[in-house]
């Protein structure tokens, strides 16, 4: 129990704590748009899912309005693939890929020296070795 916590408005707030470690991951076979409570699931090939293959999905919903405001984060079971989407006012966004360090280096760094045809005037190059 954390007791009450001071907020920026100097109002007292007592959080409701949930333990994710006490919950077992369950396989889910429905539509990801229909989850309305905080949970962690594993799944593959679902309607409105993040893609092909197995994923762990963490669903986090807003305490005051879980039906209209939530986030889902997907972690690839057999890959480093990560994705996220949000529910804003009851409408889900598309899945966005989470940028990992290895993906960042693949996208933005090269071990090769750039040539004149690789960019345009004003580009800044950094060679990753």
Phi, psi and omega in degrees: 000126181268347185071193181281151183236134177289142179248174179296336179269009182059024175265149179279142181222127176249112183287151170263118184263139173238149179254118176281338182284340179274354182262139175267144178290135181240143175288136182243137182235010182263207179265124182299338178291343186264002177285132183234000180233157179299129182196166171233127183229166166239150187197165173211141173060039182269157170298132181063026178279172184281348181153190179285155177094175181275140178224150162266132180242128174254120179252124180236120182247155181291139184295325184273334184209070185294340181287328186252345185224117182200168175225141172237131178241128183248132178242125180296131179290318184248020181206174174268017180291129176227141180219159181215147171214160182234150172253113182246114179060032178090359182245125179282139172278170174289162176288131174250141179284136174279135183274115177267165179299317181293322177293323178299313181294325178294320184282324192244352183237151179220147174271354181266148175289130179292151175253169181300331182277356182279346184207198179226167180305134180097347177294145175250130183248140175227122182269120179269121182242000000 
